[in-house]
């Protein structure tokens, strides 16, 4: 399905991988570290949002 097996989100045809890392990076390097840990803890989880 995705190249990486971390927390992913699908919204219609849009697919976003490693969501927690990307959101965490908005808060700097410490946020990115926390996001990576969340992504690693949530391996192979995909949240599908229907329009």
C-alpha angles and dihedrals in degrees: 000000000000131000092237126044103219133102107321135177130208120195110177105303094343116101122190121188128200092016097173093053092050094048091045092053088066086070097050133252095324090051090050090053091052091046092053090052091051091048091050092049092050099049117167095010118135123182110208117201117191119211 
